[in-house]
Amino acid sequence: MSETAKTIHTKETTVRRLSVTTTLFVLVIISSTIDMTGANSVFHVITVVPLVFLFGAAAVLESDSIGIPRYALVAYAVLWMIYLFHALIPPLSIWTLGRIPILLATSFILLFIAPQTIDLDEFLYVLYLFPVILTLLGLPTLFLGEYHLVGVVVAPHDVSKQLPLLNVRVMPVKSVLSNPNPFGFVSGLGFVSGLSFYYRRRQATDLLLLTILIGGVIFSASRGALITTAIGAGLVLLYNYFDYWGVYTLITAGFLGFIYLIAIGLGYLPDYIDIPNLIPARIRLWTAALKAIWANPIFGIGFQPVGNTVAPYLPAGETTNNIHSTYLYVILTRGVVGGIVHFGFLALVYQNCLTGLRDVRSTALFAILTMVLIEMLFEGLAMFGLSLFSVIPALTFGFALVQIPALDR
């Protein structure tokens, strides 16, 4: 075979590998959604786990080398050591011990391998088009109610809600997902991703798709989705028109607002927005979780059921299996030690992504990272796991870890 033929053969092989790897990457994200539908959890596991491992194998074969920042690897190792510490405390659970190797390997693939073998544009494109499909499936339920599509039930939420900022009640859209809140958040991620493509190519098609996605956000009737979408889109808009200074201004304003909310909670400043009546259920849950944390401060409760630990601190008759805050969940299950490592890791990831801003594309990644971190205040997202609310955060953190100039492949 001539040198020219060898070169052509090599290029064709690379393209073929890239196509397989990208296809598997898309399938991983799509299959992670199964856990948030009404499908059997066993079907989710037997679908997504093999896909993640196949993707990891294809990605390693394609990559020349994988470079992991030292601080990220140390934080990853410490967090898993705390997991193992809890898992090895009697009584031992075969289910817990059996799933740790799988979660350890899959989270490593999503956090460290995927962002170095998949281009950032490919990640943003999946986050753009997949929510479009979910939204197109969901919006007809506003007019048709429940309908069936190839054996899949697509239904509206079963309780009517008032649309944020509007005096209109609807049966919220949730597409194939089991709850409108994650649907609204995913639609918002799609809107912010799509906004970055619109500013780069100015196509009318993107305007149409963005309209569909903002419709998904609005008709999910999720206040959290509306807030995160507004902030994420605001970051992209401000960068597009005012460069870095617009982003820094919004981030500074948001940080000061967060400090104000903490000061309200601690009683140091007056509450002008009436938080206890704005989100009363969340306040009760968070108060109970803080009391449970105070009773288990160092290494947390580990793999014990959260509901059993929090229940004694809730008002009589109330129960919960979800404290609706990733940050409180991290401290409750891993203690102050695990919390410090976890939050330190997130802070370094955020700083790395912020200092890497240089175009609309990198700003979209930063906006999505910001949206994920805000959503973690109100919902249960995870760094380790195989559901959509674990896979998207892990990939987002992973892409933010990668040095931005290295993404220009």
N, C-alpha and C positions, 0 to 999 in steps of 0.2 A: 504494500500500500504506500503511495507517495505521501510526502509530507503534507501536501495540500489536502489530500483525501483524509489523512489522519486528523488534521485541524477541523475539517468539516464534520467528521464523525464525532469528535470531541464536543463540538458546539451543539450538534444535534442531541447528544446524550445529555448535556447540561440542560438544554431546553426541556427535554422529556422529564428529567428529574424535577426541575422547577415546577413543571405543570402538575406532576403527581403530588409534590409537596404542598403546593398551593391548594390543590383540590382537597387534600386531607385536612389542611388547616381550616378551610371553609366548613368541611363536614364536622370537625370538632366543635366549632362554634354553634352550628345548627343543632347537632345532637345534644349539646349541653342544655338546650332549651327544653328538652323532654322532661327534665326534672321539675320544671315550672308549669307543666300542663297537668291534666288529670290522668296521664298515662301511668302505668305501673312502674314503680321505681326500679324494679329488676330489669325491665326493658331499657331504662335509661343507662344503667350500669353496664349491661352487656353490649351496649352500643357505643357509648362514649369512651370507655376504658381502652378497648382495642384500637379505636381510632387515634387516641392520643399517643399510644405506644407506636403505632404504625407511622404516625406523623413524626414522632421523635426519631425513629430509625431513619426515615427518609431525610430528615433535616440534618442529622449527623453525617450521613453519607454525602450530602451536598456541600457541607461546610468544610472549609479548610482548617479552621480553628474556632474555638469558642472561648471568648475572653469574659471573665466574670469579675466585676469590681470586688475587691477584698472585703469592704465593709458589708456588701450585700451577702456574700458567702458566709461571713461570720454571723450576721443577724439571722440568716436562714438556718444555720446550724444550731444556734442557741435556742431559737423557737422550737425546733424539732426535738432538742434535748429536753425541753420542758414538757413537750407532748409525751415523750417516752417515759419521763419521770412519773407522770400521772398514770400512764398506761400500765406501768409495772408495779404500781401500788395495789396490793390485794384489796378486794377480790378481783382476780384477773378476768378480763373479758376476751374471749377468743375473737369475737367480732371486732373489738377495738384493735387488738394486736394484729389481726389479719389485714385490716384495711390500711394500717400505717405505712407499710412498704409501698402499696399502690399509690397512696396520696403523696408520699415522699417523692416517688419517681415522676408522677404526672405533674406535680407542682413545679418540679425542677425543669421539666420540659417546657412548660408554659411560661415560667418566669425567665429562664436563662437561655434556652435554646431557640424557641420560636422567634423572639425579637431579633436574633442575629442571623436568621435564615429567611425570614419573611420581610419583604420591604414594607416600610411604614405606610406607603400608599395602598398596598394591598390590604393591610389591617383596617385603614380608614375606609376603604371601599366596601369591605364586608360590613363594617359598622354602619355604613350608609345604606346599602341596598337591602340587607337582610331586614332591618326595621321597616323599610318601605313595603316589603312583602307582608310582614306581620300586620302592618297598618291597613293595607289593602284588604286583607282577610277580615280585619276587625270592623272597619267602618260600616260595612253593610248591615251590621247588627243594629245600628241606630234606626234603620227603617224596616228591616226584615225580622228583627229579633233573632232567635236561634235558628241556625241552618246547618246542614251537614255537607261536608266536602270530602269525598273519597273516604268515607267512614270516620272522618274527624268531626267532632262537634265544635262549632264556632258559636259562642253565645255571649251576650252582654253580661255584665255583672248583675247579680240578683237583687241588689238594693239600689234604689235611685239616689243620686247625689246632685247637689247644686254645683254647677260649673264654677270654677274659681273666677272671681271678679264679675260674674254675670248672674243675673237673677233668673236662671233657667235650670230646671232639673231634668236630668236624663238618666237612662240606664247606662252607666259608664262602659266604654269600650275596653275590652281586655284581650281581643283577638283569641288565639288558641291558649293563652296563658290563663292561669287560675285566678289571677288578681290584677286589677287595673293599675295598681301602683308600679309594679315592675314593668308593665307594658308601657306606661307613660314615660318612665325613665329611659327605657330602651329606645322609644321613639325620639326622645330628646337627644340621646347620643347620636342617632341617625341624622337628626337635623343639624347638629354641630359639625359632624363629619361632612355632610353634604354641603354645608356652607363653605367649607374650605375648598371643595372642588368647584363650586360656583365662582368663587373669587379668582380662581386660576384659569377657568375656561369660558366663563360668562355664557353658558348655554341655556336656552329657554327650557330645555328638558329638566335641568336642575331646579329651576324655579317651580316647575310643576311638582316634582318630587318633594321639594321642601315644603310646598303647600300641603301636600298629603301628610307629611310627617308632623307638621305643626298641628294639623287637625287631629292626629293621634294623641299628641300631648294634651290638647285642650279637652277632647272628648273622653280622655281617661279620667277626667275630673280629679286628678291628683295634684294637690298643691305642691308636694315635693318635686314632682316632675316639672311643673311650671317654673318653680324657683331655680332648679338646677339647669334647665334649658335656657332660661333668661341669662343666667350667669355665664354659662358656657358660650352661648351665642354672643353675649356682650364682650367677652374676651377676644373672640375672633374678629368681631366688628371693630373694636377699639384698636386692635393691632393693625387691621387693614387701613384704617384712616389716620391713626395717630402713632403708629409704630410702638416701640417698647413702652413709651410713657403712658399710653392709654391702658396697657395691661397692668403696669405697676400701680397706676392710680386706682383701678378697680380692685386689685388684690389688697392694697393698703386699706381701702374703704371697707372691704369685706372682713379683713382682720380686725379692724377697730370695731365693726359691728359685732363680731364674735366675742370680743373682749367685753363689750357692753352686755351681751346676753349672759355671759358668765357672771359678771358683776351683779346683774339682776337676780340671778339664781342664788348668789351668796348673800343678797340683801344689802349690797353696798350702794346701789343706785336705784332710783325709782323706776318702776315698770310702767312705761307709757303705752305699751302694746298689749298688755293684759295677757301674758303668756299662759298662766294657769287655765284661763277660759278658752284660749285659742287652741291648745293641744292638751286638754285635761287628761286623756287616757295615757298619752306619752309621759306626762309629768308624773303620774302615779307609778308607772312602770319604772321610770328612771330613778325615782326616789327609793323604791323598793330595791332596785339593783344596787344602788350606792350603799344601802344598809347591808345587803348581802356581801358586798365587796369588803366592807369594814369588818365583817366577821371572818373573812377569809383573805387577808391582805397580801401575804407574801407570794405564794405560788398559785393561788386561786383554787377553784373547786375541781379542776380537771374535767373528766368526762362524765361527771354526775349530771343528771337532768337539771337544766337551768330552772325549769318550772318549780321543782321541789325545793330548790334553794331560795328562790325569790318569793314564793307563795306566802310564807309566814309574815312577810313585811307588806303585803298587799292588803287593801281594805277587805273586810269579811265578805266572803262569797266570791271574790275575784280570783281567777287563775290565769296562767299564761305559760306558753312554751317558747315565747319570743319576746325579748326585752326591747326590740326595735332600736338598737343602737350597736353598731359593730364595735365601737370603741369601749363601751361599757362591757360588752360581751367578752372582748379580749382580756380586760382586766379581771373580770369575774372568773373566767376559766383558766387564766394563766398567771394571775396575780400581778402585783406591781412590777416584779422582775421581768416577766414576759411583756407587760405593757410598755415598760420603758424601752425595751429592745424593739418591739413592734413599732412604736411611735417614732423612735429614732430612725428606724429604717425608712418609714414613710416620709419623714422630714427631709432626709437626705435625697430620696427619690424626687421629691417635689422641688428641692433646691437645684438638683441636677437638670431637671426639665425646664425650670424657669430660666436658668442661665444659658440654656441651649436654644432659646428663641432666636430665630433668624429669618423665618418666612411664615406664610400662612399655614403651611403644612405642620411645622413644628408647633405653632400656636394652637392648632386644632388638637394635637396630642396633649398639650398642656391644659387646654380647656376641658378635655375629656377626663384627664387626671383630676382636675379640680372638681368636676361634677361627681366623680366616683367618691372622692374624699368627703364631699358634702352629703351625698346620699348615705354614707356610712354613719352620719350622725343620727339618721332616722330609721334606717333599715339594716337588715343583717346581710352584709356582703362579706366575703371571705377571701383571703389570699390563697388558701389551700382548699381545694374541693373541685367538683366536676359539674356543678350546676352553672347556669348562665351567670348568676351573681357571684360566682367564684372565678370562672374562666375569664370573663371580661376584666375584672380588677387585676388578676394575675398578669394577663397580657399587657394591660395598660401600664402597670408598674414595671414590667419587663422592658417595654419599649422606652419608657422614661429613663430606665437605667442606662441604656445604650447611649454612648456619646453621639450626639445629634449629627455631627459631620460624617460619622461612619455610616449613617443611613443612606448616604448618596452612593448607591451601588449601581 
